[in-house]
Amino acid sequence: MFKTALKLKWIGALLAALAIATGFVALSGWQFGASESEPIVKVDKTEKPVELTKHQDIGTELLGTKADQIVTFTGEFVPGTDQLIADRIEDGKKGVWVISEFKVDGAKQDAGVAVVRGWQPEETTPSAAPTGELQITGRLLPSEGPENEHDLRSKTLPTIASAQLANIWDSVLYDGFISAHEITTVKGESVQQPGIDMIYVGPQPQEAQINWLNVFYGIEWVVFAGFAIFLWYRMVRDDYQRDLDEVAERAAQARQAGPEQTPPGNSNN
């Protein structure tokens, strides 16, 4: 079959098949490359503080492109709005988060935002929120969503849901909440919160997004490339088989014609 493959027409066909297969492999590589996308928001962007009032609007859903951002803002805590969020782990210890409403300077509709002031080990009444004009820097996080089976008699809430807190506080709130990393006076002086430990919420894992449809297409192009080579092989094989059939047919015809011929010197005078 090797001699058959060396025919000029099959050498040309092979070059064409290789060119087609190369194109298919290139398309496959492009599909595999397109299947993995960058994270929605990169860490080098989220860790640069921006003003909350310029980053997020009142009455709009906190999208993935806006969440996880470090934001800064000024304003005042609203007295008497402290809430405890249960089962929060800090340094391996179970406790609660202390969350309070914070009125944001310059916000539309005199809106506030839910701010996690810190963590405490017991479900006891927390120390009062700092008073006066304050500046907060922290991470903007999406609401966790309310739980339908929450016990209204409990001192704690199971999750942080801005919609639920807006009803409790009877106030207009930004969607999501702030995990405060730093609370200072407008002059930059640190404030004290007895019995409450400040917490730090790091950036979300930066995982690339996989589009499995592109992966499927990439595999499909590889199959097409292999099929192009296989098709060339089958055509060469069929041609080789035809050559064998012709040789066998000529041999059979020669054997059939042999006995019918009269051998020389055997004719009668």
Phi and psi in degrees as GROMACS dihedral restraints (atoms count N, CA, C in turn):
[ dihedral_restraints ]
;  ai    aj    ak    al  type     phi  dphi    fc
    3     4     5     6     1   -62.0    20    10
    4     5     6     7     1   -40.6    20    10
    6     7     8     9     1   -64.1    20    10
    7     8     9    10     1   -36.3    20    10
    9    10    11    12     1   -64.0    20    10
   10    11    12    13     1   -41.3    20    10
   12    13    14    15     1   -64.8    20    10
   13    14    15    16     1   -22.6    20    10
   15    16    17    18     1   -84.0    20    10
   16    17    18    19     1    -0.9    20    10
   18    19    20    21     1   -62.1    20    10
   19    20    21    22     1   146.0    20    10
   21    22    23    24     1   -57.8    20    10
   22    23    24    25     1   -39.4    20    10
   24    25    26    27     1   -66.5    20    10
   25    26    27    28     1   -33.7    20    10
   27    28    29    30     1   -81.1    20    10
   28    29    30    31     1   -29.0    20    10
   30    31    32    33     1   -63.7    20    10
   31    32    33    34     1   -43.4    20    10
   33    34    35    36     1   -62.6    20    10
   34    35    36    37     1   -41.2    20    10
   36    37    38    39     1   -64.3    20    10
   37    38    39    40     1   -37.2    20    10
   39    40    41    42     1   -64.3    20    10
   40    41    42    43     1   -43.7    20    10
   42    43    44    45     1   -61.5    20    10
   43    44    45    46     1   -39.7    20    10
   45    46    47    48     1   -65.8    20    10
   46    47    48    49     1   -41.4    20    10
   48    49    50    51     1   -64.3    20    10
   49    50    51    52     1   -41.0    20    10
   51    52    53    54     1   -65.2    20    10
   52    53    54    55     1   -38.5    20    10
   54    55    56    57     1   -64.3    20    10
   55    56    57    58     1   -43.4    20    10
   57    58    59    60     1   -64.5    20    10
   58    59    60    61     1   -44.1    20    10
   60    61    62    63     1   -62.5    20    10
   61    62    63    64     1   -38.7    20    10
   63    64    65    66     1   -62.7    20    10
   64    65    66    67     1   -41.7    20    10
   66    67    68    69     1   -62.1    20    10
   67    68    69    70     1   -40.8    20    10
   69    70    71    72     1   -65.0    20    10
   70    71    72    73     1   -41.1    20    10
   72    73    74    75     1   -64.7    20    10
   73    74    75    76     1   -38.4    20    10
   75    76    77    78     1   -63.0    20    10
   76    77    78    79     1   -42.4    20    10
   78    79    80    81     1   -64.0    20    10
   79    80    81    82     1   -36.5    20    10
   81    82    83    84     1   -63.5    20    10
   82    83    84    85     1   -44.4    20    10
   84    85    86    87     1   -61.8    20    10
   85    86    87    88     1   -38.5    20    10
   87    88    89    90     1   -64.7    20    10
   88    89    90    91     1   -41.4    20    10
   90    91    92    93     1   -65.3    20    10
   91    92    93    94     1   -41.8    20    10
   93    94    95    96     1   -64.5    20    10
   94    95    96    97     1   -38.8    20    10
   96    97    98    99     1   -65.6    20    10
   97    98    99   100     1   -36.9    20    10
   99   100   101   102     1   -76.3    20    10
  100   101   102   103     1   -14.5    20    10
  102   103   104   105     1   -73.7    20    10
  103   104   105   106     1   -20.4    20    10
  105   106   107   108     1  -111.6    20    10
  106   107   108   109     1   118.0    20    10
  108   109   110   111     1  -108.5    20    10
  109   110   111   112     1   159.0    20    10
  111   112   113   114     1   -66.7    20    10
  112   113   114   115     1   155.3    20    10
  114   115   116   117     1   -56.1    20    10
  115   116   117   118     1   152.5    20    10
  117   118   119   120     1   -55.0    20    10
  118   119   120   121     1   -46.2    20    10
  120   121   122   123     1  -133.6    20    10
  121   122   123   124     1   128.2    20    10
  123   124   125   126     1   -82.7    20    10
  124   125   126   127     1   151.4    20    10
  126   127   128   129     1   -60.5    20    10
  127   128   129   130     1   -38.0    20    10
  129   130   131   132     1   -62.6    20    10
  130   131   132   133     1   -17.2    20    10
  132   133   134   135     1   -93.9    20    10
  133   134   135   136     1   -44.1    20    10
  135   136   137   138     1   -67.2    20    10
  136   137   138   139     1   -25.7    20    10
  138   139   140   141     1   -87.0    20    10
  139   140   141   142     1    -0.6    20    10
  141   142   143   144     1   -95.1    20    10
  142   143   144   145     1   113.3    20    10
  144   145   146   147     1   -59.4    20    10
  145   146   147   148     1   137.4    20    10
  147   148   149   150     1  -129.0    20    10
  148   149   150   151     1   161.0    20    10
  150   151   152   153     1   -72.1    20    10
  151   152   153   154     1   131.9    20    10
  153   154   155   156     1   -59.2    20    10
  154   155   156   157     1   -43.6    20    10
  156   157   158   159     1   -65.9    20    10
  157   158   159   160     1   -22.6    20    10
  159   160   161   162     1   -94.4    20    10
  160   161   162   163     1   -15.4    20    10
  162   163   164   165     1   -92.5    20    10
  163   164   165   166     1   -37.7    20    10
  165   166   167   168     1  -134.6    20    10
  166   167   168   169     1   142.4    20    10
  168   169   170   171     1  -102.0    20    10
  169   170   171   172     1   154.3    20    10
  171   172   173   174     1   -69.9    20    10
  172   173   174   175     1   140.7    20    10
  174   175   176   177     1    79.2    20    10
  175   176   177   178     1     7.5    20    10
  177   178   179   180     1  -114.8    20    10
  178   179   180   181     1   146.4    20    10
  180   181   182   183     1   -67.5    20    10
  181   182   183   184     1   140.3    20    10
  183   184   185   186     1   -79.0    20    10
  184   185   186   187     1   103.8    20    10
  186   187   188   189     1   -81.8    20    10
  187   188   189   190     1   166.1    20    10
  189   190   191   192     1   -61.5    20    10
  190   191   192   193     1   -29.2    20    10
  192   193   194   195     1   -74.5    20    10
  193   194   195   196     1   -14.9    20    10
  195   196   197   198     1  -104.9    20    10
  196   197   198   199     1   -27.8    20    10
  198   199   200   201     1   -72.2    20    10
  199   200   201   202     1   163.5    20    10
  201   202   203   204     1    73.7    20    10
  202   203   204   205     1     9.7    20    10
  204   205   206   207     1   -88.9    20    10
  205   206   207   208     1   138.9    20    10
  207   208   209   210     1   -76.8    20    10
  208   209   210   211     1   125.2    20    10
  210   211   212   213     1  -126.1    20    10
  211   212   213   214     1   160.2    20    10
  213   214   215   216     1  -134.1    20    10
  214   215   216   217     1   147.8    20    10
  216   217   218   219     1  -165.4    20    10
  217   218   219   220     1   161.5    20    10
  219   220   221   222     1  -120.1    20    10
  220   221   222   223     1   163.4    20    10
  222   223   224   225     1   154.8    20    10
  223   224   225   226     1  -153.9    20    10
  225   226   227   228     1  -139.2    20    10
  226   227   228   229     1   146.3    20    10
  228   229   230   231     1   -71.6    20    10
  229   230   231   232     1   146.8    20    10
  231   232   233   234     1   -92.7    20    10
  232   233   234   235     1   116.8    20    10
  234   235   236   237     1   -59.5    20    10
  235   236   237   238     1   145.4    20    10
  237   238   239   240     1    78.4    20    10
  238   239   240   241     1    14.0    20    10
  240   241   242   243     1  -107.0    20    10
  241   242   243   244     1    11.1    20    10
  243   244   245   246     1   -62.6    20    10
  244   245   246   247     1   135.3    20    10
  246   247   248   249     1  -133.3    20    10
  247   248   249   250     1   147.9    20    10
  249   250   251   252     1  -105.4    20    10
  250   251   252   253     1   134.1    20    10
  252   253   254   255     1  -109.7    20    10
  253   254   255   256     1   118.0    20    10
  255   256   257   258     1   -78.5    20    10
  256   257   258   259     1   161.3    20    10
  258   259   260   261     1    55.0    20    10
  259   260   261   262     1    57.5    20    10
  261   262   263   264     1  -112.1    20    10
  262   263   264   265     1   129.7    20    10
  264   265   266   267     1   -96.6    20    10
  265   266   267   268     1   133.0    20    10
  267   268   269   270     1  -138.2    20    10
  268   269   270   271     1   119.7    20    10
  270   271   272   273     1    54.8    20    10
  271   272   273   274     1    38.3    20    10
  273   274   275   276     1    80.1    20    10
  274   275   276   277     1     3.6    20    10
  276   277   278   279     1  -111.4    20    10
  277   278   279   280     1   140.0    20    10
  279   280   281   282     1   -84.6    20    10
  280   281   282   283     1   138.6    20    10
  282   283   284   285     1  -161.3    20    10
  283   284   285   286     1  -150.1    20    10
  285   286   287   288     1  -135.1    20    10
  286   287   288   289     1   153.3    20    10
  288   289   290   291     1   -90.1    20    10
  289   290   291   292     1   145.6    20    10
  291   292   293   294     1  -104.9    20    10
  292   293   294   295     1   122.0    20    10
  294   295   296   297     1  -124.9    20    10
  295   296   297   298     1   139.9    20    10
  297   298   299   300     1  -139.5    20    10
  298   299   300   301     1   158.5    20    10
  300   301   302   303     1   -80.9    20    10
  301   302   303   304     1   140.4    20    10
  303   304   305   306     1  -130.0    20    10
  304   305   306   307     1   119.0    20    10
  306   307   308   309     1   -77.3    20    10
  307   308   309   310     1   124.9    20    10
  309   310   311   312     1   -94.4    20    10
  310   311   312   313     1   125.7    20    10
  312   313   314   315     1   -62.3    20    10
  313   314   315   316     1   133.7    20    10
  315   316   317   318     1    82.1    20    10
  316   317   318   319     1     0.0    20    10
  318   319   320   321     1   -77.7    20    10
  319   320   321   322     1   145.4    20    10
  321   322   323   324     1   -68.0    20    10
  322   323   324   325     1   150.2    20    10
  324   325   326   327     1    59.7    20    10
  325   326   327   328     1    24.3    20    10
  327   328   329   330     1    52.3    20    10
  328   329   330   331     1    42.8    20    10
  330   331   332   333     1   -74.7    20    10
  331   332   333   334     1   155.8    20    10
  333   334   335   336     1  -117.6    20    10
  334   335   336   337     1  -178.7    20    10
  336   337   338   339     1  -143.5    20    10
  337   338   339   340     1   144.5    20    10
  339   340   341   342     1   -76.2    20    10
  340   341   342   343     1   125.0    20    10
  342   343   344   345     1  -120.7    20    10
  343   344   345   346     1   125.6    20    10
  345   346   347   348     1   -79.0    20    10
  346   347   348   349     1   108.8    20    10
  348   349   350   351     1   -75.4    20    10
  349   350   351   352     1   -25.2    20    10
  351   352   353   354     1   158.1    20    10
  352   353   354   355     1  -162.3    20    10
  354   355   356   357     1  -125.0    20    10
  355   356   357   358     1   144.4    20    10
  357   358   359   360     1  -138.5    20    10
  358   359   360   361     1   152.5    20    10
  360   361   362   363     1   -77.2    20    10
  361   362   363   364     1   -23.8    20    10
  363   364   365   366     1  -115.3    20    10
  364   365   366   367     1   155.8    20    10
  366   367   368   369     1   -86.6    20    10
  367   368   369   370     1    52.1    20    10
  369   370   371   372     1  -105.7    20    10
  370   371   372   373     1   166.0    20    10
  372   373   374   375     1   -60.6    20    10
  373   374   375   376     1   124.0    20    10
  375   376   377   378     1   -75.4    20    10
  376   377   378   379     1   163.6    20    10
  378   379   380   381     1   -64.0    20    10
  379   380   381   382     1   151.9    20    10
  381   382   383   384     1   -62.7    20    10
  382   383   384   385     1   148.8    20    10
  384   385   386   387     1   -66.6    20    10
  385   386   387   388     1   148.2    20    10
  387   388   389   390     1   -57.8    20    10
  388   389   390   391     1   146.3    20    10
  390   391   392   393     1  -105.9    20    10
  391   392   393   394     1   168.5    20    10
  393   394   395   396     1    86.9    20    10
  394   395   396   397     1  -179.4    20    10
  396   397   398   399     1   -71.8    20    10
  397   398   399   400     1   123.9    20    10
  399   400   401   402     1  -128.1    20    10
  400   401   402   403     1   160.2    20    10
  402   403   404   405     1  -121.4    20    10
  403   404   405   406     1   132.2    20    10
  405   406   407   408     1  -121.5    20    10
  406   407   408   409     1   137.1    20    10
  408   409   410   411     1  -122.0    20    10
  409   410   411   412     1   128.1    20    10
  411   412   413   414     1  -167.4    20    10
  412   413   414   415     1  -177.0    20    10
  414   415   416   417     1   -98.0    20    10
  415   416   417   418     1   131.4    20    10
  417   418   419   420     1   -83.7    20    10
  418   419   420   421     1   119.1    20    10
  420   421   422   423     1  -123.1    20    10
  421   422   423   424     1   150.6    20    10
  423   424   425   426     1   -73.7    20    10
  424   425   426   427     1   153.8    20    10
  426   427   428   429     1   -58.9    20    10
  427   428   429   430     1   147.6    20    10
  429   430   431   432     1   -87.3    20    10
  430   431   432   433     1   -16.1    20    10
  432   433   434   435     1    91.2    20    10
  433   434   435   436     1   135.1    20    10
  435   436   437   438     1   -74.1    20    10
  436   437   438   439     1   155.9    20    10
  438   439   440   441     1  -100.9    20    10
  439   440   441   442     1   131.5    20    10
  441   442   443   444     1   -66.4    20    10
  442   443   444   445     1   -29.7    20    10
  444   445   446   447     1   -99.0    20    10
  445   446   447   448     1    27.5    20    10
  447   448   449   450     1   -66.0    20    10
  448   449   450   451     1   133.7    20    10
  450   451   452   453     1   -79.6    20    10
  451   452   453   454     1   114.3    20    10
  453   454   455   456     1   -65.9    20    10
  454   455   456   457     1   -17.7    20    10
  456   457   458   459     1   -83.4    20    10
  457   458   459   460     1   -10.4    20    10
  459   460   461   462     1   -72.3    20    10
  460   461   462   463     1   148.4    20    10
  462   463   464   465     1   -76.6    20    10
  463   464   465   466     1   -12.4    20    10
  465   466   467   468     1  -121.5    20    10
  466   467   468   469     1   160.8    20    10
  468   469   470   471     1  -105.2    20    10
  469   470   471   472     1   144.1    20    10
  471   472   473   474     1   -78.4    20    10
  472   473   474   475     1   -25.7    20    10
  474   475   476   477     1  -142.3    20    10
  475   476   477   478     1   167.7    20    10
  477   478   479   480     1  -104.6    20    10
  478   479   480   481     1   109.0    20    10
  480   481   482   483     1  -126.0    20    10
  481   482   483   484     1   116.3    20    10
  483   484   485   486     1   -60.7    20    10
  484   485   486   487     1   -35.7    20    10
  486   487   488   489     1   -64.0    20    10
  487   488   489   490     1   -42.0    20    10
  489   490   491   492     1   -66.7    20    10
  490   491   492   493     1   -43.1    20    10
  492   493   494   495     1   -66.7    20    10
  493   494   495   496     1   -33.6    20    10
  495   496   497   498     1   -61.9    20    10
  496   497   498   499     1   -36.4    20    10
  498   499   500   501     1   -71.0    20    10
  499   500   501   502     1   -41.3    20    10
  501   502   503   504     1   -64.8    20    10
  502   503   504   505     1   -43.4    20    10
  504   505   506   507     1   -89.8    20    10
  505   506   507   508     1    -8.0    20    10
  507   508   509   510     1    51.7    20    10
  508   509   510   511     1    55.7    20    10
  510   511   512   513     1  -146.0    20    10
  511   512   513   514     1   159.1    20    10
  513   514   515   516     1   -84.6    20    10
  514   515   516   517     1   126.9    20    10
  516   517   518   519     1  -125.5    20    10
  517   518   519   520     1   152.5    20    10
  519   520   521   522     1   -65.4    20    10
  520   521   522   523     1   148.4    20    10
  522   523   524   525     1   -70.0    20    10
  523   524   525   526     1   137.8    20    10
  525   526   527   528     1    90.0    20    10
  526   527   528   529     1  -167.8    20    10
  528   529   530   531     1  -150.0    20    10
  529   530   531   532     1   169.6    20    10
  531   532   533   534     1  -113.6    20    10
  532   533   534   535     1   128.2    20    10
  534   535   536   537     1   -92.7    20    10
  535   536   537   538     1   104.3    20    10
  537   538   539   540     1   -70.5    20    10
  538   539   540   541     1   124.9    20    10
  540   541   542   543     1   -98.4    20    10
  541   542   543   544     1   -24.6    20    10
  543   544   545   546     1  -151.9    20    10
  544   545   546   547     1   130.3    20    10
  546   547   548   549     1  -125.3    20    10
  547   548   549   550     1   118.9    20    10
  549   550   551   552     1  -134.9    20    10
  550   551   552   553     1   167.0    20    10
  552   553   554   555     1   -74.3    20    10
  553   554   555   556     1   167.7    20    10
  555   556   557   558     1   -64.3    20    10
  556   557   558   559     1   -16.4    20    10
  558   559   560   561     1   -88.1    20    10
  559   560   561   562     1    -0.3    20    10
  561   562   563   564     1    91.0    20    10
  562   563   564   565     1    10.1    20    10
  564   565   566   567     1   -87.0    20    10
  565   566   567   568     1   134.4    20    10
  567   568   569   570     1   -67.3    20    10
  568   569   570   571     1   144.9    20    10
  570   571   572   573     1  -106.6    20    10
  571   572   573   574     1   152.3    20    10
  573   574   575   576     1  -102.3    20    10
  574   575   576   577     1   140.9    20    10
  576   577   578   579     1  -130.6    20    10
  577   578   579   580     1    88.1    20    10
  579   580   581   582     1   -54.1    20    10
  580   581   582   583     1   130.5    20    10
  582   583   584   585     1    81.1    20    10
  583   584   585   586     1    -2.3    20    10
  585   586   587   588     1  -118.6    20    10
  586   587   588   589     1   126.8    20    10
  588   589   590   591     1   -96.8    20    10
  589   590   591   592     1   130.6    20    10
  591   592   593   594     1   -64.7    20    10
  592   593   594   595     1   147.8    20    10
  594   595   596   597     1  -118.8    20    10
  595   596   597   598     1   162.1    20    10
  597   598   599   600     1  -129.7    20    10
  598   599   600   601     1   123.0    20    10
  600   601   602   603     1  -103.4    20    10
  601   602   603   604     1   117.3    20    10
  603   604   605   606     1   -77.3    20    10
  604   605   606   607     1   172.1    20    10
  606   607   608   609     1   -65.8    20    10
  607   608   609   610     1   153.0    20    10
  609   610   611   612     1   -67.2    20    10
  610   611   612   613     1   151.2    20    10
  612   613   614   615     1   -55.5    20    10
  613   614   615   616     1   134.6    20    10
  615   616   617   618     1   -89.9    20    10
  616   617   618   619     1    82.8    20    10
  618   619   620   621     1   -99.0    20    10
  619   620   621   622     1   131.4    20    10
  621   622   623   624     1   -69.3    20    10
  622   623   624   625     1   146.8    20    10
  624   625   626   627     1   -89.0    20    10
  625   626   627   628     1   134.1    20    10
  627   628   629   630     1  -105.7    20    10
  628   629   630   631     1   124.8    20    10
  630   631   632   633     1   -99.0    20    10
  631   632   633   634     1   104.1    20    10
  633   634   635   636     1   -70.2    20    10
  634   635   636   637     1   -21.1    20    10
  636   637   638   639     1   -65.8    20    10
  637   638   639   640     1   -40.7    20    10
  639   640   641   642     1   -65.6    20    10
  640   641   642   643     1   -37.0    20    10
  642   643   644   645     1   -61.6    20    10
  643   644   645   646     1   -43.9    20    10
  645   646   647   648     1   -60.4    20    10
  646   647   648   649     1   -45.0    20    10
  648   649   650   651     1   -63.0    20    10
  649   650   651   652     1   -37.3    20    10
  651   652   653   654     1   -61.6    20    10
  652   653   654   655     1   -44.2    20    10
  654   655   656   657     1   -63.4    20    10
  655   656   657   658     1   -39.3    20    10
  657   658   659   660     1   -61.5    20    10
  658   659   660   661     1   -41.7    20    10
  660   661   662   663     1   -65.9    20    10
  661   662   663   664     1   -35.3    20    10
  663   664   665   666     1   -63.2    20    10
  664   665   666   667     1   -42.1    20    10
  666   667   668   669     1   -61.7    20    10
  667   668   669   670     1   -41.7    20    10
  669   670   671   672     1   -62.3    20    10
  670   671   672   673     1   -39.1    20    10
  672   673   674   675     1   -62.8    20    10
  673   674   675   676     1   -44.2    20    10
  675   676   677   678     1   -64.9    20    10
  676   677   678   679     1   -35.5    20    10
  678   679   680   681     1   -66.1    20    10
  679   680   681   682     1   -35.7    20    10
  681   682   683   684     1   -61.2    20    10
  682   683   684   685     1   -43.4    20    10
  684   685   686   687     1   -68.3    20    10
  685   686   687   688     1   -42.0    20    10
  687   688   689   690     1   -62.3    20    10
  688   689   690   691     1   -39.1    20    10
  690   691   692   693     1   -62.9    20    10
  691   692   693   694     1   -41.5    20    10
  693   694   695   696     1   -60.7    20    10
  694   695   696   697     1   -45.1    20    10
  696   697   698   699     1   -59.8    20    10
  697   698   699   700     1   -42.6    20    10
  699   700   701   702     1   -65.9    20    10
  700   701   702   703     1   -38.0    20    10
  702   703   704   705     1   -67.0    20    10
  703   704   705   706     1   -40.1    20    10
  705   706   707   708     1   -64.8    20    10
  706   707   708   709     1   -42.9    20    10
  708   709   710   711     1   -62.3    20    10
  709   710   711   712     1   -43.5    20    10
  711   712   713   714     1   -62.4    20    10
  712   713   714   715     1   -40.5    20    10
  714   715   716   717     1   -64.1    20    10
  715   716   717   718     1   -42.6    20    10
  717   718   719   720     1   -61.4    20    10
  718   719   720   721     1   -41.4    20    10
  720   721   722   723     1   -66.0    20    10
  721   722   723   724     1   -38.2    20    10
  723   724   725   726     1   -63.4    20    10
  724   725   726   727     1   -40.0    20    10
  726   727   728   729     1   -61.4    20    10
  727   728   729   730     1   -43.0    20    10
  729   730   731   732     1   -63.5    20    10
  730   731   732   733     1   -41.2    20    10
  732   733   734   735     1   -63.7    20    10
  733   734   735   736     1   -38.7    20    10
  735   736   737   738     1   -66.3    20    10
  736   737   738   739     1   -41.5    20    10
  738   739   740   741     1   -62.5    20    10
  739   740   741   742     1   -44.6    20    10
  741   742   743   744     1   -64.7    20    10
  742   743   744   745     1   -38.2    20    10
  744   745   746   747     1   -66.7    20    10
  745   746   747   748     1   -42.4    20    10
  747   748   749   750     1   -64.0    20    10
  748   749   750   751     1   -38.5    20    10
  750   751   752   753     1   -64.7    20    10
  751   752   753   754     1   -41.1    20    10
  753   754   755   756     1   -65.4    20    10
  754   755   756   757     1   -40.1    20    10
  756   757   758   759     1   -65.1    20    10
  757   758   759   760     1   -37.2    20    10
  759   760   761   762     1   -66.1    20    10
  760   761   762   763     1   -39.8    20    10
  762   763   764   765     1   -67.3    20    10
  763   764   765   766     1   -37.7    20    10
  765   766   767   768     1   -69.9    20    10
  766   767   768   769     1   -35.3    20    10
  768   769   770   771     1   -76.0    20    10
  769   770   771   772     1   -23.0    20    10
  771   772   773   774     1   -59.8    20    10
  772   773   774   775     1   -54.2    20    10
  774   775   776   777     1   -66.4    20    10
  775   776   777   778     1   -24.4    20    10
  777   778   779   780     1   -76.9    20    10
  778   779   780   781     1   -16.6    20    10
  780   781   782   783     1   -83.8    20    10
  781   782   783   784     1   139.2    20    10
  783   784   785   786     1   -83.6    20    10
  784   785   786   787     1   125.1    20    10
  786   787   788   789     1   -63.7    20    10
  787   788   789   790     1   143.7    20    10
  789   790   791   792     1   -62.4    20    10
  790   791   792   793     1   142.7    20    10
  792   793   794   795     1    85.8    20    10
  793   794   795   796     1    -0.5    20    10
  795   796   797   798     1  -103.8    20    10
  796   797   798   799     1     7.1    20    10
  798   799   800   801     1   -76.2    20    10
  799   800   801   802     1   147.6    20    10
  801   802   803   804     1   -88.7    20    10
  802   803   804   805     1   137.1    20    10
